[in-house]
Amino acid sequence: MKLTEKNRILILLFIGVFMGSLDIGIVGPALPGIQTYFGVNSRAVSWIFTIYILFFMIGTPSMAKLSDIYGRKIVYILDVLIFAVGSIITVTSFSFDMLLLGRAVQGMGAGGLFPVANAFIGDTFPPQKRGSALGIISSVWGLSGVLGPVLGGLLLSYGWQWLFVINIPISAAIIIESLKIFPKGSKDGAISFDWHGMLVLSLFVAALAYGVNQIDTSNFTASLTSIYVWPFLLTAVVLLPVLWKVEKQTPHPVIQVNLLKKREIKLLTNISIGTGLCQAATIFIPALAVAALSFSTPQASLMVIPVVLTMAIGAPLIGKLLDKFGSRNLMFAGTAVMVMGFYIMGSNASSFYSFIVAGILIGVGMSTAIGSPPRYIMLVESPPNERATGQAFINITTSVGQLTGGALIGAIIGSQGGTLAGHESAFMAMTAVSILMLALISGLKSRRQQSETIEKQV
């Protein structure tokens, strides 16, 4: 395959993944308008975001497994088509329930785009070029974080529906070009779809997401006893060992629990959960700016830009360095920088310049922790015919960290009355989490050991 063909494939993968990630944050500026349009309360309108993430988590493993069975091309195109259908439902919504249905369908399609794109890179690019390609794909998180609210604000002047209208022509273009450019995949008849595992996983994710979403972080302890919280969290706890047992007994599980036999994957799983916790902390940066710098809410919302802009710039650079220095070295260096960022944020947030520097340092760490290095490790450790499922595993563990992290950080802040001290305590807690991640990263394989693993797969 010519280099130009690979670049065209990478561009299509990037656009699809970027579109899916953009729709996570682009709705932020539109929430007040949507709330007024449908006449719903603030608790209900929050489900516009939550239901997208919920079905994103369900779509990730299911679409990844389907791509391992039927090939990357057909499933990637299917994911884009599902996302487009969800966008059409959302745009034409005549009720709030229909809007939520559209967002759910969108999330299902978007969830499959990420692992399938990463697996596509593993199939298409040689090992020495995968880091750069994964870095480019990983940069979408930073870019969407910067452009999402800005683009959302611009389109909002034409009506909130236009936030989703733009997805339709872009999706059509991706599908047409993918049909022409992507190499034809083949069906692997030896792999069957794990319906039982998918059902249990869906119930687990739904129970966890609903229970966590209903927690009142300002009154954390009392809300845990609410009938809208504890039964769902208890259900999630009960379903976790059930899921483990079902997946252990399935020849081709939707969640590759057998990968956890490898020490490298055990370490990576715990690191990914820590990454999700740290990601959740960035959501509270504007609130910290209000408490520490006495900023207005619009001003405070801009204080997350140093983090996401650094991620957008850093992710492709990290990808290029990955091919040269190896995943462990980059993850360790980046996470060490992130430790400093969280520490400064938690101890000296009252200084504007310290706040900016801390945001940049956190962004550097996020570029390595959520970017290409962990994706590269999973590509190395996963069997070639189950690469997408391995990528989905990272997404799920990171999402679990995000869900629990939001509630945990909110509880720390709420326990101190939402004061500056409470916000500082939350970021100091993330400093401790980052230090623990450093200890786990130090146990990962060296570049030489990774190379030996790759050679065994060839």
Wavefront OBJ file of the C-alpha trace (Angstrom):
o trace
v 0.000 0.000 0.000
v 1.372 3.409 -0.989
v 2.068 6.035 1.669
v -0.479 8.379 0.076
v -3.166 5.719 0.457
v -2.284 5.308 4.129
v -2.485 9.056 4.634
v -5.919 9.146 3.018
v -7.056 6.346 5.318
v -5.675 8.234 8.316
v -7.527 11.415 7.292
v -10.837 9.539 7.051
v -10.263 7.881 10.408
v -9.367 11.232 11.960
v -12.467 13.013 10.627
v -14.785 10.262 11.853
v -13.261 10.088 15.320
v -13.144 13.888 15.561
v -16.836 14.114 14.659
v -17.726 11.598 17.384
v -15.637 13.333 20.056
v -16.889 16.782 19.057
v -20.481 15.819 19.836
v -19.547 15.106 23.457
v -18.810 18.749 24.245
v -20.458 20.729 21.466
v -23.853 20.485 23.175
v -22.622 22.433 26.222
v -23.510 25.925 24.931
v -26.862 24.635 23.633
v -28.156 23.098 26.869
v -29.984 26.228 28.132
v -31.637 26.696 24.738
v -32.678 23.036 24.504
v -33.989 23.172 28.064
v -36.191 26.160 27.192
v -37.258 24.665 23.837
v -38.605 21.455 25.416
v -39.531 22.932 28.811
v -37.600 20.417 30.929
v -35.705 20.865 34.207
v -31.925 20.954 34.667
v -31.777 17.342 35.921
v -33.511 16.111 32.771
v -31.398 18.209 30.398
v -28.204 16.700 31.867
v -29.248 13.408 30.262
v -28.440 14.904 26.842
v -24.798 14.416 27.814
v -25.192 11.352 30.051
v -27.139 9.186 27.599
v -24.548 9.879 24.884
v -21.747 8.666 27.189
v -23.831 5.678 28.322
v -24.419 4.391 24.788
v -20.875 5.371 23.835
v -19.684 2.887 26.466
v -22.057 0.211 25.169
v -21.227 0.862 21.520
v -17.474 0.709 22.100
v -17.135 -3.031 22.893
v -20.017 -4.208 20.700
v -18.785 -2.443 17.555
v -15.194 -3.399 18.308
v -16.148 -7.072 18.468
v -18.185 -6.806 15.267
v -15.153 -5.320 13.498
v -13.034 -8.256 14.666
v -15.643 -10.560 13.098
v -16.715 -8.737 9.911
v -13.712 -6.505 9.224
v -12.820 -2.897 9.990
v -14.184 -1.306 6.799
v -17.791 -2.430 6.989
v -18.116 -1.725 10.725
v -16.450 1.708 10.530
v -18.892 2.684 7.772
v -21.753 1.220 9.825
v -20.682 3.310 12.844
v -20.672 6.507 10.772
v -24.099 5.612 9.339
v -25.533 4.969 12.827
v -24.084 8.287 14.015
v -25.705 10.063 11.049
v -29.085 8.427 11.739
v -28.817 9.546 15.367
v -28.082 13.087 14.192
v -31.162 13.045 11.917
v -33.360 11.844 14.794
v -31.952 14.575 17.042
v -32.456 17.332 14.455
v -36.067 16.314 13.762
v -37.010 15.765 17.420
v -40.538 16.892 18.298
v -40.190 15.801 21.942
v -37.441 15.603 24.552
v -37.689 11.800 24.620
v -37.064 11.703 20.874
v -34.039 13.955 21.359
v -32.628 11.544 23.938
v -33.248 8.651 21.531
v -31.238 10.483 18.883
v -28.387 11.136 21.304
v -28.394 7.462 22.324
v -28.127 6.350 18.680
v -25.355 8.903 18.123
v -23.438 7.586 21.135
v -23.774 4.004 19.921
v -22.196 4.876 16.581
v -19.510 7.153 18.021
v -18.502 4.513 20.555
v -17.452 2.186 17.763
v -15.452 4.778 15.822
v -12.628 5.031 18.366
v -11.580 1.392 18.845
v -12.163 0.490 15.185
v -10.003 3.422 14.020
v -7.169 2.424 16.371
v -7.399 -1.216 15.291
v -7.392 -0.077 11.650
v -4.063 1.634 12.338
v -2.712 -1.567 13.878
v -3.737 -3.494 10.762
v -2.542 -0.921 8.214
v 0.581 0.758 9.578
v 3.894 -0.969 10.365
v 4.952 -0.985 14.067
v 7.499 1.817 13.571
v 4.779 4.139 12.184
v 1.887 3.284 14.499
v 2.873 5.761 17.196
v 2.653 8.751 14.851
v -0.692 7.607 13.456
v -2.146 6.946 16.910
v -0.888 10.351 18.051
v -2.791 12.085 15.266
v -5.992 10.217 16.153
v -5.491 10.969 19.877
v -5.222 14.707 19.190
v -8.991 14.814 18.581
v -9.619 14.983 22.337
v -7.749 18.253 22.664
v -9.036 19.693 19.396
v -12.657 18.860 20.184
v -12.218 20.308 23.668
v -11.110 23.625 22.157
v -13.336 23.743 19.078
v -16.454 22.094 20.520
v -17.698 24.977 22.696
v -16.531 27.583 20.141
v -18.240 25.876 17.185
v -21.284 25.206 19.342
v -21.538 28.887 20.224
v -21.262 29.950 16.569
v -23.872 27.503 15.269
v -26.229 28.213 18.140
v -27.161 31.559 16.589
v -28.918 29.595 13.798
v -30.738 27.307 16.253
v -29.564 24.389 18.414
v -30.508 21.916 15.656
v -27.565 23.110 13.550
v -25.142 21.563 16.054
v -26.305 18.213 14.692
v -27.208 19.162 11.095
v -23.513 19.545 10.225
v -22.916 15.871 11.079
v -25.115 14.676 8.205
v -23.130 15.909 5.158
v -19.824 15.089 6.874
v -21.023 11.539 7.576
v -22.161 11.138 3.967
v -18.751 12.254 2.686
v -16.931 9.854 5.039
v -19.076 6.910 3.930
v -18.569 7.621 0.215
v -14.803 8.031 0.551
v -14.473 5.020 2.873
v -16.193 2.794 0.318
v -13.586 3.860 -2.252
v -10.412 4.041 -0.144
v -10.531 1.539 2.729
v -9.127 -1.909 1.968
v -11.745 -4.625 1.833
v -11.934 -6.658 5.009
v -12.845 -10.301 5.390
v -15.204 -12.079 7.730
v -13.608 -14.207 10.436
v -16.005 -17.118 10.771
v -14.058 -18.497 13.722
v -15.226 -15.608 15.963
v -18.813 -15.428 17.217
v -20.552 -12.445 18.814
v -20.880 -12.599 22.601
v -24.565 -11.709 23.118
v -24.669 -12.814 26.764
v -21.631 -10.736 27.664
v -22.998 -7.739 25.774
v -26.297 -7.940 27.679
v -24.626 -8.139 31.097
v -22.188 -5.356 30.188
v -25.035 -3.106 29.017
v -26.943 -3.650 32.262
v -23.780 -3.002 34.310
v -22.945 0.218 32.474
v -26.559 1.452 32.583
v -26.866 0.796 36.329
v -23.517 2.418 37.098
v -24.152 5.463 34.893
v -27.663 6.074 36.257
v -26.653 5.594 39.891
v -23.654 7.915 39.616
v -25.665 10.524 37.674
v -28.250 10.707 40.478
v -25.678 11.388 43.217
v -25.946 14.857 44.747
v -22.281 15.765 45.219
v -23.162 18.648 47.552
v -24.823 16.148 49.888
v -22.896 13.019 48.957
v -23.453 10.779 51.996
v -27.188 11.425 52.245
v -27.766 10.985 48.519
v -26.166 7.523 48.596
v -29.163 6.319 50.607
v -31.601 7.606 47.998
v -33.747 5.028 46.215
v -32.514 6.577 42.954
v -28.876 5.840 43.810
v -28.073 2.845 46.011
v -30.209 0.202 44.205
v -28.473 1.034 40.915
v -24.982 1.139 42.385
v -25.670 -2.151 44.184
v -26.871 -3.660 40.907
v -23.610 -2.574 39.231
v -21.567 -4.139 42.048
v -23.500 -7.421 41.771
v -23.242 -7.517 37.968
v -19.466 -7.005 37.905
v -18.550 -10.545 39.061
v -21.367 -11.920 36.864
v -19.821 -10.159 33.881
v -16.402 -11.556 34.785
v -17.754 -15.107 35.001
v -19.703 -14.862 31.727
v -16.696 -13.482 29.850
v -14.343 -16.101 31.295
v -16.580 -18.872 29.960
v -17.087 -17.345 26.483
v -14.687 -18.367 23.677
v -14.752 -14.881 22.112
v -15.807 -12.423 24.840
v -16.842 -8.838 24.132
v -14.598 -7.827 27.044
v -11.215 -9.494 26.723
v -10.811 -10.547 30.367
v -8.301 -13.176 29.278
v -5.938 -10.331 28.438
v -5.787 -9.645 32.171
v -3.671 -12.759 32.524
v -0.873 -10.598 31.162
v 0.887 -8.447 33.727
v 1.186 -5.615 31.194
v -2.593 -5.458 30.722
v -3.276 -5.579 34.471
v -1.028 -2.567 34.921
v -2.542 -0.773 31.919
v -6.091 -1.374 33.205
v -5.340 0.278 36.539
v -3.499 3.118 34.796
v -6.534 3.679 32.532
v -8.866 3.903 35.526
v -6.494 6.466 37.047
v -6.491 8.355 33.756
v -10.291 8.494 33.854
v -10.179 9.905 37.385
v -7.723 12.596 36.279
v -9.833 13.392 33.223
v -12.848 13.905 35.455
v -10.841 16.447 37.468
v -10.417 18.696 34.431
v -14.199 19.217 34.367
v -13.877 21.006 37.722
v -11.152 23.421 36.568
v -13.667 26.226 35.755
v -15.262 25.809 39.208
v -11.799 26.081 40.783
v -11.161 29.272 38.787
v -14.374 30.785 40.170
v -13.407 29.868 43.739
v -9.701 30.773 43.530
v -9.604 33.698 41.110
v -13.113 35.142 41.612
v -13.776 34.806 37.869
v -17.225 34.974 36.352
v -18.581 31.721 34.920
v -17.852 32.705 31.267
v -14.307 33.746 32.192
v -13.738 30.588 34.228
v -14.831 28.351 31.337
v -11.827 29.643 29.357
v -9.391 28.408 32.000
v -9.622 24.846 30.656
v -8.134 25.994 27.330
v -4.477 25.542 28.442
v -5.233 21.874 29.168
v -7.087 21.008 25.961
v -4.875 23.148 23.713
v -1.768 21.453 25.098
v -3.411 18.073 24.475
v -4.241 19.045 20.889
v -0.646 20.074 20.220
v 0.998 17.434 22.384
v -0.821 14.298 21.216
v 0.660 14.140 17.682
v 4.110 15.097 19.032
v 3.896 12.327 21.623
v 2.946 9.943 18.829
v 6.109 10.793 16.894
v 8.273 10.488 20.011
v 6.611 7.169 20.828
v 8.175 5.517 17.799
v 11.585 6.665 19.051
v 11.514 6.452 22.853
v 8.888 3.819 23.668
v 5.582 3.956 25.547
v 6.829 3.406 29.115
v 9.367 6.238 29.022
v 6.901 8.723 27.568
v 4.074 7.753 29.920
v 6.366 8.036 32.941
v 7.726 11.446 31.896
v 4.279 12.780 30.983
v 2.630 11.550 34.174
v 5.465 13.024 36.278
v 4.723 16.378 34.633
v 1.008 15.862 35.368
v 1.807 15.273 39.049
v 3.409 18.714 39.160
v 0.412 20.234 37.375
v -2.140 18.833 39.808
v 0.040 19.781 42.774
v 0.318 23.409 41.628
v -3.413 23.493 40.870
v -4.186 22.184 44.361
v -1.707 24.340 46.281
v -1.382 27.654 44.415
v -4.531 28.119 42.342
v -4.994 31.686 43.598
v -2.181 32.817 41.299
v -3.389 33.343 37.709
v -0.035 32.515 36.172
v 0.404 29.409 38.316
v -3.080 28.348 37.214
v -2.094 28.651 33.543
v 1.195 26.789 34.051
v -0.606 24.024 35.964
v -3.112 23.642 33.128
v -0.326 23.273 30.572
v 1.448 20.666 32.724
v -1.773 18.688 33.158
v -2.316 18.849 29.393
v 1.160 17.409 28.791
v 0.376 14.532 31.127
v -2.988 13.899 29.511
v -1.310 13.764 26.082
v 0.591 10.695 27.232
v -1.897 9.091 29.622
v -4.943 9.233 27.345
v -3.108 9.515 24.033
v -1.174 7.092 21.866
v 1.102 5.284 24.412
v -1.620 3.176 26.110
v -3.236 2.493 22.712
v 0.113 1.336 21.382
v 0.633 -0.986 24.352
v -2.766 -2.585 23.787
v -2.035 -3.062 20.068
v 1.195 -4.841 21.004
v -0.440 -7.089 23.598
v -3.676 -7.939 21.730
v -3.915 -10.800 19.226
v -4.110 -9.288 15.691
v -7.644 -10.615 15.127
v -8.906 -9.010 18.353
v -7.221 -5.609 18.220
v -10.451 -3.609 18.218
v -11.741 -5.484 21.266
v -8.503 -4.656 23.064
v -8.873 -0.965 22.215
v -12.454 -1.050 23.487
v -11.202 -2.435 26.788
v -9.115 0.708 27.345
v -12.098 2.948 26.559
v -14.334 1.114 29.029
v -11.870 1.183 31.928
v -11.150 4.870 31.305
v -14.893 5.627 31.195
v -15.439 3.828 34.504
v -12.736 6.058 35.986
v -14.460 9.135 34.551
v -17.864 8.179 35.957
v -16.606 7.398 39.447
v -14.129 10.289 39.363
v -16.819 12.877 38.780
v -18.777 11.671 41.801
v -15.665 11.297 43.983
v -14.254 14.742 43.203
v -17.671 16.311 43.625
v -17.970 14.599 47.021
v -14.582 15.942 48.172
v -15.551 19.462 47.136
v -19.044 19.142 48.616
v -17.719 17.786 51.939
v -16.074 21.182 52.510
v -19.063 23.226 51.447
v -17.861 23.937 47.921
v -15.170 26.270 49.255
v -11.750 26.929 47.757
v -10.280 24.512 50.302
v -12.583 21.788 49.018
v -11.511 22.351 45.418
v -7.845 22.361 46.440
v -8.317 19.102 48.351
v -9.844 17.503 45.257
v -6.861 18.430 43.098
v -4.426 17.268 45.763
v -6.268 13.932 45.709
v -5.621 13.786 41.962
v -1.953 14.481 42.704
v -1.941 11.309 44.802
v -3.714 9.368 42.023
v -1.096 10.556 39.513
v 1.736 9.442 41.807
v 0.135 5.999 42.065
v -0.062 5.913 38.260
v 3.684 6.649 38.145
v 4.358 3.590 40.295
v 2.241 1.418 37.973
v 3.856 2.828 34.820
v 7.324 1.972 36.125
v 6.335 -1.700 35.936
v 5.466 -1.631 32.219
v 7.638 -3.253 29.577
v 10.701 -1.428 28.287
v 11.034 -0.520 24.611
v 13.273 -3.545 24.053
v 10.783 -5.919 25.701
v 7.983 -4.425 23.592
v 9.992 -4.987 20.434
v 10.461 -8.643 21.389
v 6.694 -9.018 21.848
v 6.056 -7.471 18.410
v 8.571 -9.834 16.789
v 6.739 -12.823 18.243
v 3.500 -11.659 16.571
v 5.057 -11.324 13.138
l 1 2 3 4 5 6 7 8 9 10 11 12 13 14 15 16 17 18 19 20 21 22 23 24 25 26 27 28 29 30 31 32 33 34 35 36 37 38 39 40 41 42 43 44 45 46 47 48 49 50 51 52 53 54 55 56 57 58 59 60 61 62 63 64 65 66 67 68 69 70 71 72 73 74 75 76 77 78 79 80 81 82 83 84 85 86 87 88 89 90 91 92 93 94 95 96 97 98 99 100 101 102 103 104 105 106 107 108 109 110 111 112 113 114 115 116 117 118 119 120 121 122 123 124 125 126 127 128 129 130 131 132 133 134 135 136 137 138 139 140 141 142 143 144 145 146 147 148 149 150 151 152 153 154 155 156 157 158 159 160 161 162 163 164 165 166 167 168 169 170 171 172 173 174 175 176 177 178 179 180 181 182 183 184 185 186 187 188 189 190 191 192 193 194 195 196 197 198 199 200 201 202 203 204 205 206 207 208 209 210 211 212 213 214 215 216 217 218 219 220 221 222 223 224 225 226 227 228 229 230 231 232 233 234 235 236 237 238 239 240 241 242 243 244 245 246 247 248 249 250 251 252 253 254 255 256 257 258 259 260 261 262 263 264 265 266 267 268 269 270 271 272 273 274 275 276 277 278 279 280 281 282 283 284 285 286 287 288 289 290 291 292 293 294 295 296 297 298 299 300 301 302 303 304 305 306 307 308 309 310 311 312 313 314 315 316 317 318 319 320 321 322 323 324 325 326 327 328 329 330 331 332 333 334 335 336 337 338 339 340 341 342 343 344 345 346 347 348 349 350 351 352 353 354 355 356 357 358 359 360 361 362 363 364 365 366 367 368 369 370 371 372 373 374 375 376 377 378 379 380 381 382 383 384 385 386 387 388 389 390 391 392 393 394 395 396 397 398 399 400 401 402 403 404 405 406 407 408 409 410 411 412 413 414 415 416 417 418 419 420 421 422 423 424 425 426 427 428 429 430 431 432 433 434 435 436 437 438 439 440 441 442 443 444 445 446 447 448 449 450 451 452 453 454 455 456 457 458
